[in-house]
Amino acid sequence: MTPNQATFREFLLSERANEGLDKDLIFLLEDIATSCRIISHQIRGGAFAGRLGATQSTNVQGETQKQLDVIANDVFVRHCSNCKRVAALVSEEVDEVYWLKDKPEAGDYLVYFDPLDGSSNLDVNLSVGSIFSISQLPTAIDATDDRSVLRAGAEQISAGYSVYGPSTALVVTTGNGVNGFTHQQGTGEFRLTFPDMTIPEATGEFAINASRYTLWEPPIRRYFDECIQGKKGPRGKTFNMRWTASMVAEVHRILTRGGVFMYPKDAGNADMGGKLRLMYEANPMALVVEQAGGAASTGQERILDVQPTSHHQRVSVILGSKEEVEVLDQYHAQA
């Protein structure tokens, strides 16, 4: 069987044979893949069902929820609850931790997810996605204490995302590199189409929301100014800038051709710690990027080393090709 013929299940079983993946983790990852397939279908039919608009509610972040945000969250909760080893679910869309067990045991799974990232792009038919992360409880706990889900990103055993674009992609790491799958219409299968994804160390492309220029801290502004000066500037080369307002789309592009993505802390979000959430956005993407040979930083420290203080904590995010992340870290150190 050649790599691009393997189904997601076949791939996971081969990883179990080679790397010793737990069978319950395989079941859980399959449930996550099913969730992504269902959400993709809901998005593609959203205009016909009148589901692209906003609801009358906001999520815990104070953001207006799209109808599909709610639907996607319900899909993740329903399917991830199937696994008997899942102790708790942590969602961007819900304030509280959703505990599935009264007395979680050592080795039980904690699942974190952003069920529909970039949902502001739905109305204009641009790519959106889902992000997930899986950690484990190191010891049994006697009560469902929300502090138990505050695990550093370095403790993740698996992470990934799905992109709902021209095709539906599923990108996953179990700590042994990064592999990309594409949903095959008509069969319901995700098939391995992008094995061993790697990020080039050098790049000439960056992604940032330039409308926040006046809010940026000096290191980010310095980096941006030097990049747009091109070959005549201090960097001595031409850079392209991209911005789609969908983290999954930005990261997927970086995984396929290199680049650096930035959503830094700035004067407009500093009181919150940044814009993107640590547990179900920054951590999973940082693990995927590092496993693909890239780097992920807050500008001050490695994202995976950040010790969380809240399950909805926000952080500054800089990730992608190693050389550019190192430049940005150096500029922060010099500031």
N, C-alpha and C positions, 0 to 999 in steps of 0.2 A: 504494500500500500504506500503510495507516494504521499508526501506531507499534505498536499492540497486536496487529498481525497478523505482525509480523516475527519470524522464528525467530532463534535465537542466531547461527547461521551467517550469515544474511542481514544481521543487525545488524553483525557483525564485518567483513563484506565492505564494507558501507557506510562503516564507520570506516576501513577500509583505503583506500577511495577518497578520503575526506575528510581523514584524518589521516596516511595513509601507514603503517598498521600492516604489519609484516613478515608475510609469508605463513606463516612458521614459527611466529610467535607466535599466529596464528590457529589453526593446527593444535594447538598446545599448549593453548590455552584451550578448544578443543573437546574435547580429551582430558580436561581437568579437569572440564568439564561432564558428560562421560560418566561419570567417576568419581563425581561427585555423584549422578547418576541411579541408578547401581548401588548406591551406599551407601544411598540412600533406600529402594530396593527391599529391601535386606537388613534394614534397620531395621523396615520395615513387616511383614516376615515373620519377624522375630526370635523372637517368642513361639512360633510354630509349630515353628521349627527348634531351639528351646532355646538361643538365642544371646544372651539378655539378661544372663546372669550373668557373674560375674568369672572370670578365668583364675587359674592358680596363680602367675602371674608379675607383676612390677612393671616399669614403664618406667624410663627414665633419670632421671625426676623422683622416683622412689621411690613412685609412685602405683600402686595395684592396677589392672591392666588388665582392662577388660571384653573379652569375646570379640569384640564388634563393634569395639573399638579396634583389635585386631589385624587383623581382616578389612578395615576401612576403610583402614588403613595399607597393606596388601598391594594393595588396589585402586588407590590413588594411585600407588604405586611402579610397578605394572605398566603403567598407562596413561600416566603422565608419561614413562616410559622410551621411549615410542614416538617421541618427537620427536628427530630427529638432532642438534638444537642444544642439547639439555639436557646440561650438563656434570656437574651434581651435584644431589642431592636432600637436603633437610634436614627431618627429621620429628621431631615431639615424641616419638614413640614409640621412637625408635632413638638410641642414644648417639652412634654415629659418623656422619660425613658419608658418604652413599652416592654415590661417584664413578662416573659412567658413561663417562667418557673418560680415557684415560691422559695425553693432552696437550691440554687444553682450549684453544680458540682465542678470540681477541677477539670479543666479541659473543655468545658462548655463554650459554645461560640457566642461572640458578641458581633452583631451585624450592624454596620453603619451605612447609611445611604442617602444620597440626594436623588430622589426618584425621577426628577425631570429638571436637569440643569439647562439654563439658557432659555427658559420658557417664554421670555419676552420676544424670542425670534419666531414663535409659532405663527403669529398673524402675518408675517412676511415670508413664510415658507423657507426659512433658513434652518440649518442643522441645529438640533438639540440633542440631549443625551441623558444617560443615567450614570451615576458613579456609585461604587460600592467598596466596602472594606470589611475584612473579617479578622477579628482577634480572638484570643482565648483567655478564659479566666485561669490564672495560675494556681489558684486554690479554691476550695469550696467556700461559699459564703452562707451565713445563717439567715440573712435577710436581704431583701432586694434594695440594696443601698446604691443610689445613683452614682456615688463616687467610684463604684467598682467598674464603671465603663470608661473611666478616665485613664486609658492606656496610651502610652507614647506610641507614635507611629512605627517605631522600630520593632514593636511587638506584633505587627500585622503578620498574619500567615498567608493572606491572599488579598488581592485588590484588583480593581479593574474598572472598566467603563464600557458603555455601549453608545454608539453614535447613530442617530436616526437621520440619515442623509439620503443621497441617491441610492445607496444600499444601506442595510443595517449591519453595522460592524460590532463585534464584541472583542475587547482586548483584555487579556487576563494575565496576571502573574501569580504563581504560587511559590515565589522565592527562587525560581530556577529559570530566570530569563522572562521574556515577554513574548506572547504569541497572540496573533490576531485572527479572528474568524469572521466569516461573512455569512449572513443568513441566506439560505437558498430558498427562493420562493417556490411554493408548491410542495416542498418536502417538510418544512418546519425545522430543518436541521441547520445548525451553525457548522460550517466546514472550515478547516484550517487553510487559510489563504495567505497569511503573512507570518510564517514561522520565524522565530528568533529575531524579533524587531530590535533594531539598534539605532541610537541617536548619534549622528556624527559629532565629534568633539568640537569642530569649528563650524561656524555658520555665518551667513550674511543676512539673516532675517530675524526680526524681533516683532513681538506683539504687545501692544499696550494701548490703553484708552487715552489718546493724546488730548482729549478735551479736558482732562484733569491736570494739565501741565502746571498751571499756577498753584495747584495744591501740593505738588510733589515736594519731597525733601531733596536737598541739594545733590546727593549721590545719583538719584534717578534722573534728575534734570540734567546733570552733567553727562550721564551716559547717553541720554536721548539727543542732546545737543551735538555730541561728538559723532553719533551715528548718522545724523542727517547731514553732517558736513561732507560725508562721502570720502572720496579718495584724497581730497585736499585737506581733510581734517586730520586730527591726531590718530585716528584709527587706520587711516590709509587705505580704506576700501569702501565700496558702495554697499549700503544696507537697504533692504526692503522692509517696509512696515506693514503689518497685517493686524486686523482687529475684527472679530465676528461677534463679540459679546456672548460667546458660548465657550466655556472652559474646555469642554470635551472636544469641540471642534479644533480649538487651538492646540491642545495637547496631541490630538491625533495627527495633525499636520506636522508637528515637531517630531513625532515618532516615525513618520514616513519620510521626512526630508530634512530634519534638523530645524533649529531655531531656538529662541528663548521667549518665554511668556512671563509677563510681569503684571501683577495686580498688587502694587505696593501699599503699605500704610501711607496715608497722606493727611493733610490738614483737615480734609473732609470726613475722614473715618478713623482718625487716630484715637478718639475717645472710646471706640469699640475694639481697637487693636488691629484694624484692617477691614477688608471687605469679605474675603473668602473664609469659609468655616474650616477649622482645623481637622475635625474628626471625620467628616464625610466628603470633603473636597480636597483640601491640601494634603492630608496624610496619604490617601489612596493614590492620588496622582504623583506624589513624591516617590512612593514605593515603585510605581510603574516606571517612572522616569529613571530612577537609580538602577533598577533592574535592566533597563535598556541601555545603560552606560552613560546616562546623563547625570545631572546634579540638581538638587532642589534646596533652596535656602530662603530664610526670611530676610536676608541681608545681614543678619546678626548671628544666625546659627543654622545648622542643618534642620530642616523641617521635621525630619523623623526623630530628632532628639528633643523637640519641644515637649515639656511636661504639661499636659492639659490641666486646666483649672475648672473648666465647664464643658459640658458636651455640646454646647453651641458656641464655643470660643471661636473668635476670628483672629486671623494672622495675616501678615504680609507674605506674599508668595512671589518667588522668582525661581523659575525652573526651566530646564532644557539643556542645550548643548553646554558641556562642561566649561569650555574656554570663556564663554560669555557670562556664565554664572560666577566664575572666578573673578572676572573683571568687576562685576557688580559688587561682589563681596569685598574686593579690595577698595573700591570707592567708598563703601560704607565704613570700612575700617579707618580710612583716611579722613572721614568727615569729622 
